[in-house]
Amino acid sequence: MTMTSLPIDPSTLPSWARWLAQDADGTWWAYEHEPNEGAVSWYENEVGDSIRLCNGLSNTGWRRTLMRIR
């Protein structure tokens, strides 16, 4: 996945956002610090901010969506 194939406009992301990831249910999130991997989703690692961005289609390959953006 590349920044151009994301379902959101990267210029609208908060300035603190450093990581993007999609959960199995299709929800996209931005994270300040690299998130932890759960059973079906990513979650913040108890430091920094996170924000829900948008819904997408459920994704069985969600573990491959984590990307550093800055």
VEXMARSE-984057 format. One line per 8 residues: number of its first residue (from 1); for each residue x negated, y, z of C-alpha. Coordinates in nm, 3 decimals, padded with zeros to 5 digits, always signed. Layout:
NUM	X/Y/Z | ...;
//
This chain:
1	+00.000/+00.000/+00.000 | -00.122/+00.346/-00.084 | -00.018/+00.691/+00.034 | +00.156/+00.746/-00.300 | +00.376/+00.438/-00.252 | +00.502/+00.537/+00.094 | +00.872/+00.618/+00.138 | +00.781/+00.950/+00.303;
9	+00.602/+01.266/+00.198 | +00.260/+01.255/+00.370 | +00.255/+01.636/+00.395 | +00.549/+01.619/+00.638 | +00.358/+01.408/+00.892 | +00.260/+01.564/+01.225 | -00.097/+01.694/+01.232 | -00.186/+01.444/+01.507;
17	-00.078/+01.139/+01.300 | -00.375/+00.917/+01.216 | -00.210/+00.579/+01.149 | +00.104/+00.460/+00.965 | +00.272/+00.122/+00.995 | +00.599/-00.050/+00.913 | +00.778/-00.292/+01.146 | +00.940/-00.617/+01.028;
25	+01.284/-00.450/+01.034 | +01.160/-00.189/+00.784 | +01.112/+00.105/+01.023 | +00.810/+00.324/+00.947 | +00.611/+00.488/+01.229 | +00.322/+00.731/+01.262 | +00.072/+00.690/+01.546 | -00.198/+00.911/+01.690;
33	-00.415/+00.612/+01.784 | -00.434/+00.265/+01.628 | -00.123/+00.076/+01.745 | -00.107/-00.274/+01.889 | +00.058/-00.561/+01.703 | +00.365/-00.719/+01.863 | +00.576/-01.018/+01.759 | +00.776/-00.822/+01.498;
41	+00.655/-00.464/+01.533 | +00.373/-00.225/+01.611 | +00.363/-00.036/+01.938 | +00.161/+00.249/+02.083 | -00.139/+00.153/+02.290 | -00.040/+00.372/+02.589 | -00.241/+00.670/+02.466 | -00.143/+00.931/+02.214;
49	+00.185/+01.000/+02.041 | +00.403/+00.803/+01.803 | +00.706/+00.903/+01.599 | +00.969/+00.710/+01.405 | +00.963/+00.829/+01.045 | +01.228/+00.648/+00.844 | +01.395/+00.316/+00.769 | +01.294/+00.096/+00.481;
57	+01.378/-00.256/+00.371 | +01.285/-00.535/+00.610 | +00.937/-00.658/+00.533 | +00.798/-01.005/+00.605 | +00.451/-00.867/+00.522 | +00.476/-00.589/+00.783 | +00.140/-00.686/+00.940 | -00.035/-00.568/+00.621;
65	+00.116/-00.218/+00.632 | -00.106/-00.069/+00.903 | -00.322/+00.204/+00.750 | -00.544/+00.480/+00.876 | -00.447/+00.804/+00.705 | -00.690/+01.056/+00.857;
//
